[in-house]
Amino acid sequence: MTTLARRLFLAAIALFLAAPMVVVLGVSLNAEKRLFFPPDGVSLRWYGDMVAEAAWRGPILNSLTIALLAGVVAVSVALPLAYVLWRYRLRLAKLLYTLGVAPFMLPPVITALGFMVFWAAVGNYGQFENVVIAHGIFLVTLPVLTVSLGLDAIDPEMVEAAETMGADERTIFFTIVLPLIRPYILSGYAFAFVLSLNEYIIAYMVAGFTVETLPIKIFNALRYGYSPVMAAVAVLFVVTAVVVFGVIGRFGNLPRLLGRWSGE
């Protein structure tokens, strides 16, 4: 394949992938309350309504809060798990690692059903914290993978040298390991945050309509008719993901996040 043909092929793929987002963006700019594309006039009123109306502002705040806290839960579980497996090479390491990645290997509806039954059994169904914990556990796989990638990239001789100099476990972790894997921790958190924002099935089955997130709000809104506000929300999702991963790529040393060790 020639260079020109390859570029045309890649451009066609990019256009194909971007086309739905272009349509959604156009719909969100309609001047009238219609889902027209190309837009019937141009207006930003639906972005204003998305922020001004309590019916949309509440789910936005819920989704952001849940995503922020779920990312913390996911990283808090993933970091010690990945570190112990890397540092001590336990016999049950493969089993523990499998447990760490298992939530993401199962269909979300299976995980959601398990959480629903659990919270109903303990008498705490429909609470805000249930969604946070459920999202954090379901998305723990991503920080486990990224943190494990960062730990595997650490030169063992650095740790051995620190031990030879008399450094204890705490000192090794905070002065050597943590600074080197910080970009991987942040990238794992970013993955969990963005995916939590877009998650619907677990949030719905764990809390029903008592905790209304943006995906649940969109589903509810579809029952009463279409509105360009939904397109504006979709654009917000995409922009948030682009900004988060753009910041990680810009300040997080993207080659290292992809597994490249600086010494190579």
N, C-alpha and C positions, 0 to 999 in steps of 0.2 A: 504494500500500500504506500503510495507516494505521500509526501509531507502534506500537500494540498488536500488530498483525499482524506487523510487522517484528521486534519483540522476541520474539514467540512463535516465529517462524521461526528466528531466531538461537539461541534457547534450544534448539530441537529439534536444530539442527545440533551445538551444543555437547554435548548429551546423547548424540547418535549417536556423536560422536568419543570421548567419555569412557567410553562403555559398555564397550568391551573392557578398558580399564585398570581399571575397577571390578571386572570379573569376575576379572581376574588378581590384583588386590589381595585379593579375597575368597578365592581359591584359596590364596594364600600364607599365609592365616591359619587354615587348617584344623588342627584339633587332631589328626586322624588323617592317616596317609599316603595321602591320597586327593585326587583332583582334583575336589572337590565345590564347587558353587556353588548356593545360598548355603553358606558354610562349615559343616562338621560340627563345631561347637564353635569356639572361638577360642584360638589359641596363636601365640606368636612363636618357637616352637622352630626353625622352618625358617630364620629369619633367623640364629639362633644357629649352626645347622649350616652355613650358608653361610660363616660366618667361621671356625668352629672346625675344620671338616674340611679337611685338607690337599688333598683332591681338588678342592675348590672354591676354597680360599684361594690356591693356586698360580695358577690361571687368572685370578683377580681381579687379583693383583699383576702378572701378565704383561700383561693388558689395560691396566691403568693405566699401567704403565711404557712400553709401546709407544705408547699414545695421547699421553702427555706428550712423549716424544721425537719422535714423528711430527709433532706440532704444531710443534715447534721446527724440524724439517727443512723443513716446508711454508712456514713464515714466512721462514726463512733464504733460501729460493729466491725466494719471492714478492716480498719487500721490495726487493731490488736490481733485480729485473726490472721491477717496476712503477715504481720511481723513475727508472730510466734511460729508460724509455719516456716518462714524463711530463716529465722534465727536458730531454731532448735531442731528442725528436721525430725519431727515426731513420727513415730511409726504410723499413727493414724492420720498423717498429714493429708493423704489423698482423700480420705473420708471427710475430714473437716473441710477441705477445699471444695469437695462436691456439695457439702451442705451449704457452703457459702454461695455457690453459683446456682444451686437448685431452684431457688425462687424464680429466677428469670428463665429457667429451662422449661418450667411448667406453663401451660396456658393460663393467662391471667384470670380466666373465669374459675379455674380450679383453685387458685390461690385465694381469690375473692370469696369463694364459697367456704373455704376453710376458715378464713378470718370471720366471716359472718356467723358461722356456727359457734366459733370460739367466743366472740363478744356476746352473742346471745346467751350462751351457757353461763357466762360469768355475770350476766345481768347488766352489761354496760353498752348495749347496742345503741348506735345512733349518736355517739359522742364525737366531738371534734378531734380529741386525741387519738381515737381509734384510727382515723384516716391517716394521721401523721405516722403512727407506728406501723400500720399496714403498708403504706407507701415506702417507708424507710426499710422495712424488711424485704419487701418485694424488689426494691431497687438496689439492695446491698451488693448484688452481683457486680455492678459496674465499678464501684470503688474497689472491690476485692481484686478485680482484674487489673485496674490501672495501678493500684498500690503494689500489687505483686510484680507488675512489669517494672516499676521503679526500683523495687528492692532487688530484683534480679540483675539490674543494671549497675548496682554498687560493686565496686571492686573489693573482693574479700580481703585483700591485703591491707586495705585501709582500716578495716575493723581489727585485723590481727595486730597491726601496728599500734592501734590505740590500746588494745589489751596488754601488749608488751610494755607500754608506757605506764600501765597501772590504772587505766580508766575503768570505772565500773560500768555496769549495764545501763544505768540511768544516763551517765555522761556520754556513753557511746550513742545512745538513742538521740539525745537532744542536740549533741554537737556535730554528729556525723550523719546519722541516718535521716533524721527529720529534715534538715536543710536540703538533702539530696532528693528526697521523695516528695517535697512540698508541691512541686508542679503536678505530680501524679495525683496527689490528694485533692488538689483544686480541680483537676480535670474530672476526677470521679465524682466530686460534689456537683460540678456543673452538669454532668450527664444526669445525675439523679434529680437535680432541680428541674431541668427542662422536661424530662419525661414525667415527673410528678405533675407538672402544670397541665400536661395533655392527657393524663390518665383518667379514664371514666369508669370502667367496670368495677374496679376495687372500691373506689370512692362511693359509687352508688350502692353496692351490695353491703358495704360496711356501715354506712350512715344513712342510706336512703336519701330522702329529700330534706332531712333535718340539717344537714351540712351541705349547702349548695355551692359546689365549685363551678368554675366556668364551663367545663364540658357538660356537667349536669344542667346548668342553666341553658345552654344552647339546645340541649335535647328537649327541655321543657318548653322553650320558646318555639320550637318547631311544631309543637302540638297546636299552637294558636295562630300559626301563619308565619310567613317569612318576613324578615326585616334586614335591611342593610347593616344593622348593628351587628348581626352575627358575622358578616363579612369583615367588619372592622375588628371584631374580636379575633378572628382568624389571622388577620394581618398582625395584630398585637402579638399573638403566639409566635409567628415566624420572626418578627423583628426581635423579640426577646431572645429566641434561640440564636439568631445571628449575632446579636450583641454579646451574649454570654460566651459563645464559642470563639468569637472574634477576639475578645479580651484574653481568653485562655491561650489562643494561638499567638497573640501578639506579645504577651508578657510571660507566658508559661513555657517557653522554649519548646515549640511544637515538635522538632525532631526527637527530642528526648521523650516526649509524651508518646511518640510512636515507637519507642524502643531503642533509639540510637544512643549509645554511650559515647560521651564526649571524647574518650580516649581512642575511639576507633578511627 
